[in-house]
C-alpha cells in the first residue's frame, strides 16, 4: 500500500476512535462515577442512592441527587443528601495515581446532612476512607444551601441556610442564617453570620465573623492537610468582650487511642459583658485578667490525660458576693490532680488552699476525693466571706483564723486544724471568743479542744465523731449561762427588764446517747433541776426523735412567779408554781408521772390575752398516759369558775382535754362562728342560756390543729351531736390564722358581792326563821 494511503487510513482510524471516544465518554464517565461511589460506600458500610449523573464531554459532571446512609442504624447514624452536585474531574491524577487533587472545582446547590453518634469510640469510616476523602478535597468549593445537624452524645450543633465559597486565588465568603450550639455546659444561638474565606494548601480560613455583640471571630483556620492520616486541627483568634481569646485544637484518631490536644489563653475578658451576651439572669461584673488552659489525651482514657489550668479573676461581683481577686492554678498528670493554689482575697479576708488529689475513676469518686493539702485563712469580715459562698452575710460576723493540714488518702481522714475567732456572730448569736483544735484521724474526727465565751457565759467540751457508717459520737459538754433568757426566742416589750436566770448544764455523750443534767436558778425561788437521757444520732429528724426512747425528770419545788420573768401569756404577776414531773418511753406515746400545782396565781387579763382571767389556782396529777385536773379555780372581775377534768395523752398527735364545772356554765356565743381566737368569760344573772356540761379540747401537742367542743346539758340539741356527745365544735386559731375569727363567750353565775341585790340578806333570813 502506498505510503500516502497508509497515512490516510491511520488518520481515518484516529478520527473514528476520537468519535467513538467522544460518543462513549459520557456513558463511561457517568457509569464509572456511579460504580465507584457505590463501591466505596459499600466498603465503608454505607448505602447510596444516585438519581441521575450527566457527564458531557469536556464539561463538568453533574449528579442530580445523591443520598448516603449507613447500613446499620445503631450507635452511629449518617444521612447525607446532595442535590445538583457539579464537579470537574482531573483524569490525569485519577488514571495515573499521581499526587494531587482528583476534583478541581466542586459546586453543590443543596446539601442536607445529619450525623448522630451516641458512643464516642465508634468510628465513622476506615483509615482508607479518610485517605479517599482527603483526595476528594477540591481546589475550589461552593455550597449554596446547607442544612446540617450533628449530635455527639449530649452535644448538638445545628447549621441552617449556610453558604460557603472557598477559592485558592481570591477571597470567598461564608454566611449562615443560624448556628445553634447546645451542650450540658453551653447553649447559644448565633444568627445572621457573615465572613470572608480563604482556601489554600488544605487550610480553610474564615475571618471577620461577628458572632454576637462583643464577640468577634478574627480568624478561624481548619487544618485538613493531614485528613488522610486521620488528623485535623483548628486555630482561632477572637476579640471577646473587651479582651482576647486564642486557641489551638487538634484531634488525631489514627491509632486505637484517640488523642486531643487543646491549648488556649484569655486576657482581660469582661465578665459583665459576658453575662449580658449569654443572657445570665444575675448581673456579674469583674475581669478575667489572665487565663491559660492545656489538655492532652482523652477523658475516656484518664491514664493518658495531662492538663493544666491557671486563671485570675479580679473585681468579681455576683449578686451580693464580691472578691477582689481569685486565683486558681491546677495540673493533672498520672491520674493526680495537683492544686497548686486556690487563693481568694476579699478586702481584709484571705484564704489559701493547696494540695494534691487522685483523679476519680467514676462519678461517685468526686463525693469522697482522695485529697491531702494545706489550708490557711485569715478572715476579718466573716459575713462578707460567708456571703461569697451563698450564705446570708447578716448571719455571720467577726474575725477568724484557720491553719492546718488535711489528708483523705484511701478514704481515711487525717490531719489537724486550728481555729481561733473573736467577736463572732453565727446565725445572729454572738460569740466573744472561739478556740478549737481538731484532729482528723483515719476513722474519726477528734475535737481535742472546744471553748466559747459570750460575755460571762461559757461553753467548753471535747469529744470525737465516728466517720464510719454508724457516725456515732461521744464527748462531754459543760455550759454556764448567766441569763438563760438570752438564748430563748421570747419577745420583750420596749424598756422591759427581766430578772436574770442563771443556768448550769453538763452533758456526757456516749455513742450518740446523751446524759444531760442541769440546774436553773429562778430569782428568789428554789432551784429548778432537770435530767435527761435520750439518743440523738447524726441526721435524726424531728419525726424520728419523737419515737425514740427517752427519760426526763423535772423538779421545781417552789417558783415565786412575782420575781420570775414573764414568759407566757396571759402574764402571771404572782403566785407559787411547784411540781415534780418524770417522763419516759417516747414523746409520741409518753408515760408521765408527777404533779403540777399553781397557788394564788394573779393574771393580767389584758386585751392581748386569749382569755380574760384575773386569778387562777389549780393542780394536775399525772400517772401513765392520763392526767387528772383535780381542781382548777379561775376568776374574772365578776364571776368564779370551779373546774375539774382529765387529760388523755396516750398519743400526743391526738390529745384530749375534758373540763367540766362544779357550778353551771352558760353558752352565750352567737352562732354561727368560724374560728375561736379568744375566750370571753363573764357572768349572767339569769339561766335562760344553754348550759354547757363539758368543754372538750382536741389536737396534736406539737401541732396547731386544735378544736374545742361543747357538750350541752339539755336532752335535745338544735345541733346533732357527734359520737362523743359534742353538740358544737369550733377550730381554735390563736395564731391569728383561720376564717371568720370570733370570741367564744361563756358565763357563770355572778359573784355575790358583784350583785348584792340577787343575794338574800342575813337579816331577812333571820326574820324568816322567826
Secondary structure, DSSP 8 states (H G I E B T S, - for coil): --HHHHHHHHHHHHHHHHHHHHHHHHHHHHHHHHHHHHHHHHHTTEEEEE--EEE-TTS-EEEEEEEEEESS-SSEEEEEEEEEEEEEE-HHHHHHT-SS-SEEEEEEEEEEEEEEESSTT--SS-HHHHHHHHHT--SEEEEEEEEEEEEETTEEEEEEEEEEEE-SSS-EEEEEEEEEEE-SS-EEEEEEEEEEEEEETTEEEEEEEEEETTEEEEEEEEE-TTGGGTEEEEEEEEEETTEEEEEEEEEE-SSSS-EEEEEEEEEEEEHHHHHHHTT-SS-EEEEEEEEEEEEEEETTEEEEEEEEEEEEEEEEEETTEEEEEEEEEEEEETTEEEEEEEEEEETTEEEEEEEEEE--SSGGGGGG--EEEEEEEEES-HHHHHHTTT--GGGEEEEEEEEEEEE-GGG--EEEEEEEEEEEEETTEEEEEEEEEEEE-SSEEEEEEEEEEETTEEEEEEEEEE-SSS--EEEEEEEEES-GGGGS-----TT------EEEEEEEEETTEEEEEEEEE-TTS--EEEEEEEE--TT--HHHHHTS-EEEEEEEEEEETTTS---SSS-EEEEEEEEEEEEEE-SSSEEEEEEEEEEEEEE---TTSSB--SEEEEEEEEEETEEEEEEEEEE-SSBEEEEEEEEE-SSTTSEEEEEEESS-EEE---S--SEEEEEEEEE-SS--SEEEEEEEEEE-TTSS--EEEEEESSSS-SS---TT--SEEEEE-TTS-SSSEEEEEEEE-B-GGG-GGGS--HHHHHHHH-
